[in-house]
Amino acid sequence: MSNKYCPICGEENLCMTGSGEHGNCWCDSETFPNEILELVPAESLRKHCICKNCLDTYKEDHKII
């Protein structure tokens, strides 16, 4: 991902997809509920990664394991 800021909170998303030897990122092992994607502005969808803090907060608030 070229944009390093979360489209929900504006903080750095720490995305590592495509970088490094294996191109792995923390998000490769995560599940993103479809509902969290609805919080992303249309112009940022599939262009900006959601940060782990926003994902964890969303899952906690919605009791998602």
C-alpha positions as CSV (number, residue, x, y, z in Angstrom):
1,M,0.0,0.0,0.0
2,S,1.4,3.4,-0.9
3,N,-0.4,5.4,1.7
4,K,0.9,5.0,5.2
5,Y,-2.0,6.6,7.1
6,C,-5.2,4.9,8.4
7,P,-8.3,6.3,6.6
8,I,-10.3,6.0,9.8
9,C,-8.1,7.7,12.4
10,G,-5.4,9.4,10.3
11,E,-2.5,7.8,12.3
12,E,0.3,5.8,10.6
13,N,-1.0,2.3,9.7
14,L,2.4,0.6,9.9
15,C,1.6,-1.3,6.8
16,M,4.5,-3.5,5.5
17,T,2.7,-5.2,2.6
18,G,5.1,-5.4,-0.3
19,S,8.1,-4.4,1.6
20,G,10.9,-6.5,3.0
21,E,12.0,-10.0,2.0
22,H,8.6,-11.7,2.3
23,G,6.3,-8.7,1.8
24,N,4.3,-9.7,4.9
25,C,2.5,-7.3,7.2
26,W,0.7,-7.6,10.5
27,C,-2.6,-7.4,8.6
28,D,-1.9,-10.6,6.6
29,S,-3.0,-12.7,9.6
30,E,-6.0,-10.5,10.6
31,T,-9.6,-10.7,9.6
32,F,-11.3,-7.4,8.7
33,P,-15.1,-7.4,9.2
34,N,-16.9,-6.1,6.2
35,E,-18.6,-3.5,8.5
36,I,-15.3,-1.8,9.3
37,L,-14.7,-1.2,5.6
38,E,-17.9,0.8,5.6
39,L,-16.1,3.3,7.8
40,V,-13.5,4.0,5.1
41,P,-14.3,6.9,2.8
42,A,-15.0,5.7,-0.7
43,E,-12.0,7.5,-2.2
44,S,-9.7,5.6,0.3
45,L,-11.2,2.2,0.0
46,R,-8.6,-0.4,-1.2
47,K,-6.0,2.4,-1.3
48,H,-5.3,3.0,2.4
49,C,-4.8,0.4,5.0
50,I,-6.7,0.4,8.3
51,C,-4.4,0.5,11.3
52,K,-4.2,-2.2,13.9
53,N,-5.5,0.1,16.7
54,C,-8.7,0.9,14.7
55,L,-9.2,-2.8,13.9
56,D,-8.6,-3.9,17.5
57,T,-10.9,-1.2,18.8
58,Y,-13.6,-2.1,16.3
59,K,-13.4,-5.8,17.2
60,E,-13.5,-5.0,20.9
61,D,-16.5,-2.6,20.6
62,H,-18.4,-5.1,18.5
63,K,-17.4,-8.2,20.5
64,I,-15.7,-9.8,17.5
65,I,-13.1,-12.4,18.2
